[in-house]
């Protein structure tokens, strides 16, 4: 079967589980065996992929008497039907107990369908083609009195209903398939004759809710929660048959089972829950494409029974049941497991494979698992998780709000009560009853999420009988008199806090107002206790409110003109789409928590297709009356286009910008319309659209929009992702300056704005851009414009609008934009040549390195033939730190900070490679320096001469340097400033010590090879050690005494900022100390070493000249001696002083390779290639024929 490829081989999964069971961390103090729900497994009783065939002979399929159909106030029924003969037929009939009329049924003839509901027929003219499968679904809601008929996923008929009909389906009735029926005097179901089905039936299911059009169109494979497609729910006389055309692939499944527990003889501390035990077991046997989600278990019980009755899922001891052991050590629990199969596979295949996996027995120590007769059902959804909808706040004030609607996610055509409503049908029903509840309560305890607990408690108290819904819940902590400060927070005495709650209650069972108020009061005044948490209501105020209906409203959108009829509060009105006609549009009449009034929410046009495109905007004339509608239309068109494509074409972009410019120029804008325009621009900037050709037009457009905006408050702010605008009306006589700051966390989030009605020279903390206007600006305000002068601030968190050809082309310029852009302007005036300058502080997007150069610039609209470009005229740059730069400018415009990338020594890729080389080389050197030290310290014969003792000290210094370099970043990551200083000082010390010992090597060579005679130095090595280890100690100590803060992070910044750096490296930070104690010291040592190196080379050459018999082997020996001297004297470090110019990258690679591997070269030349060292290794470390005698040679 091809569908088996969706699930891994079950045998492989079983073998895998044996291995994975050994790693389970569960407590092996129980033995488990799974007990069946019924006498046969669901995989064998499932009828998925099967059909019922009715060919004329008596074939009665009836619902098991023990399967109870509850009293349903809404339902959905779906069946697959295939007719073979075009005579009268019956698909199914449901009758009330002892009733004669048909409560619910589906019949038909050759040309029409007949739907029975509460004894009345509804006819639909529709012919079903013979020998083809048809999906027929009926949905019904008693409250809305709405019956819908769907054929092959398309709504075909919505017949009107009698308002006097019942609102519930009669419970515990009788149901037959393919034929109608009656009840004989013995109470048995008997088939009626005359209209039997000649054809086939498949996938008959009933759900206890009304499915939406979208859900039915989706061809769900979920099994019914009232009646499912399973043999255990049916009595039948003819078996089902397989049909390869009835496969249905699905991902979500629910497994029901009982788990039997037997305590082992080795009891221990069992801290693992039953959920964890079940999860660990299932995850160990299921293949990778079957993932376990939710597990729900019951409390363990001492009485467990296997239920033979397939209809009863919870029976204590039915006759004939096989009871499990009831000894004191035995327990069982029921569990429901929700699993997901990815990719989706045919239901019958999944059921068979999971049942097959669960029927194997596994043993591991004291844990045994055996499964049989497991119920595996495809489900519509996993247990719902309540989510709160997004909240909207203004740009100036924020308020703390809880979830405004706490119902589980619902289909688009469902109201918040779970019912779909239509105005034509609700007139007979009337609106629901609404209440406003204001409540003060106290909570004792310290839960981590107190508001979630309060929300859950309120809903549990009120939403008990599915007759009420809690809406628009807001919870605020009540800071009262019984509070005192503790550790910077306000805490109630006795860990008790007060909360104020306000919400709406929607009641739709039509009870009296007094009864509802009494119920709400009683439910909310009961004390809630859960562990250490106690909730007690202190005050409850319940008010009956009668919100008005949402009146008829006409909307003109890109989806066409829609006339939304009058709707009751909290009713989700639906209308047919203009295109396609089969789809629906929805709009909620929403109740507002602040005013207790209703208003239309934005329509949901997700299922509709636009009737116009962006190019059609050219045919729309903008007027003062339709400007807002035009902006809405542009927003919808842009959303649709960017939803289908990653960018707007150049013609589409030109049309959008031109039409927005018309809106800004023709009408006085309200803040809401301005916010929509800003949102449109932000959406375009976030896309891949090339905005450069219209960048200046957009910048001018936003400036004109701010000047034309009409608002009553002193200021208004608009934000969208990467954009922020603030407009402030100022009084020229009282103007004391203005400061505008913005924080932008991400380009896809709205920035946060800070305004200060004064001049602030220092930037606000944690802001990305700050611009401060001096009070002297009032001299530039337009005369006679009292109370009408407007100051604008703009923030741009993207560079797309500021593409200077001279900076974007790397071959022409070395400057790159390194900050966000901020601007200021004053309407009707041009500001320039300010004596008290504007202060602009901008954060760097890339931290400035010591060798980098930054420059403050402004956007010059006239540059590059009107395309715009960056200009530094009139701006003075003041670098505050590596992270910020302050600009002092004598005019107003758009400001930014540019970085000169030509001063950067290497590219990012080269820097990364060099870092890897450095760490790898230091690691290798550390290993081989360690081997070198161990060799010379372990073998006494190797350290008898002075050169060996000097080598030991040099190796120790180099090892310390390499180890500290490797550990520096890790030590600095602890964010401990003292530890960072110690690490930097130690690294500095070992660097100086390494070069000191290299210098002492040169001194020793000079004394040994040049001053050969008459040289005696008492305590030779002791004096060398005093110099080699003492001088670096003195230098580091002096630095610490003078300024210990000279040591710190690699990026010079305040200590609090330093240790928050994501790329920390503790090192010497003060430039003066660095050049004096490192650069000058190293340069002095290298100059001396190079001098000695040249002298030694001359000495060797003279010695060779006196030996004319020298051959090629002597030359090779000389070459090796030169390389050895180069390593010992550290001459390769001199390459660092020549790393400039065109060859700097190559020299830096050579510098990193040779110097990080210096320890390895020490080992190579002074261990591996030295005869006496190899001899000591063979004497002490080798065995057999490789071992040398201590006296050999």
Secondary structure by P-SEA (a helix, b strand, c coil): cccccccccaaaaaaaaaaaaaaccccccbbbbbbbcccccccccccccbbbbbcccbbbbbccccccccccccbbbbbbbbbccccccccbbbbccccccccccccccccbbbbbcccbbbbbbccccccbbbbbbbbbbccccbbbbbcccccccccccccccccccccbbbbbccbbbbbccccbbbbbccccccccccccccccccccaaaaaacccccccccccccccccccbbbbbbccbbbbbccbbbbbbbbbbbccccccccccaaaaaaaaaaacccccccccbbbbcccccbbbbbccccccccccccccccccccccbbbbbbbbbbbbcccccaaaaaaaaaaaaabbbbcccbbbbbcbbbbbbbccccbbbbbcbbbbcccbbbbbcccccccccccccccccbbbbccccccccbbbbbbbbbccccccccccaaaaaaaaaaaaccccccccccbbbbbbbbccccccccccccccccbbbbbbbbbbbbcccccaaaaaaaaaaaaabbbbcccbbbbbcbbbbbbbbcccccbbbbbcccccccccccccccbbbbbbcccccbbbbbbbcccccccbbbbccccccccccccccccccccccccccaaaaaaaaaaaaaaaaaacccccaaaaaaaaaaaaaaaacccccaaaaaaaaaaaaaaaacccccccaaaaaaaaaaaaaaaccccccbbbbbcccbbbbbbbbccccccbbbbbbbbccccbbbbbbbbccccccccccccbbbbbcccccccccccccccbbbbbbbbccccccccccccccccccccccbbbbbccccccccccccbbbbbbbbbcccccccbbbbbbbbccccccccbbbbcccbbbbbccccbbbbbbccccccccccccccccccaaaaaaaaaaaaaaaaaaaaaaaaaaaaaaacccccccaaaaaaaaaaaaaaaaaaaaaacccccccccaaaaaaaaaaaaaaaaaaaaaaaaaaaaaaaaccccccccccaaaaaaaaaaccaaaaaaaaaaaaccccccccccccaaaaaaccccccccccaaaaaaccaaaaaaaaaaaaaaaaaaaaaaaaaaaacccccaaaaaaaaaaaaaaaaaacccccccccccccaaaaaaaaaaaaaaaaaaaaaaacccccaaaaaaaaacccccccccccccc
